[in-house]
Amino acid sequence: MNWVENLLIVAGISLDIFGAMECQGSLVNKVNKKLLSGICVLMAVCQLIALFLGHFLSDLFCKSHPMSDERFLGEILAMVIFFGLGIRLIVKAIRNERVEEHLETNLGIHRFVRLATVSSLYTVLAGIAFGFVGTNLVAILIMIVVITIAFVIGGMYTGYHMGFTSKTTVYTVGAILLWIAGIDVLLQRVLSIF
C-alpha cells in the first residue's frame, strides 16, 4: 500500500480517538496542558504498541500457515477488518450517545487509560490488516504516533471550544476513510483490477 492509503487508514482509526477526546474536552473549564501532554504520550504509546502487536500477529499467522493462497486470504481478511472497523464507527455515529456536559475540575489520567485501552483493541485489528497487506511497519508506526498526538490535541481543543456536537461527523468520516481503504484492498489486491 502506498503512503496515502496508509494515511487514510491511520486517520480513519484515529478519528475514533478524536471523537472521544472531543467529548472529554467539552467537560473542562480550561485545558490543562500538562495533563494533555500526558494523555498524548499515553495514547500514542498505546496505539504504537497495539499497531505493532497486530502487525506481529499477522506475521506470526502467515509464518505458521505457509500456503500458496496465504496472501490472498490475508488481503480478504484485511478488507473485512477495514469494513468492520468502519461499521463500528457508523454504529457509534448513529447511536450518538449523549455526553452530559458538566464541569470537571480534574479529568485525571485514569479515564484516559480506559479510553486508550479500548481504542487500542481496534488498532490491533488494523495492525493485523496492515500486516496482511504487507505495509512498511516503520512508516505506519511513525504515522500512528504523529496522527494520534495531533488528534488527541485537536479533539480536546475542539471539545473545549465547541462541545461534542461534531463527534457523529467525525465517526462518519472515519468510517468512510476505512471503507475507502477496504474498497482499495478489494480492487487493487483481491480483484487485481488496477
Secondary structure, DSSP 4 states (H G I P E B T S, - for coil): --HHHHHHHHHHHHHHHHHHHHHHHTTBSS--HHHHHHHHHHHHHHHHHHHHHHHHHHHHHHHHS--TTHHHHHHHHHHHHHHHHHHHHHHHHHH--------BS---SHHHHHHHHHHHHHHHHHHHHHHHTT--HHHHHHHHHHHHHHHHHHHHHHHHHHTTTTHHHHHHHHHHHHHHHHHHIIIIIIS---
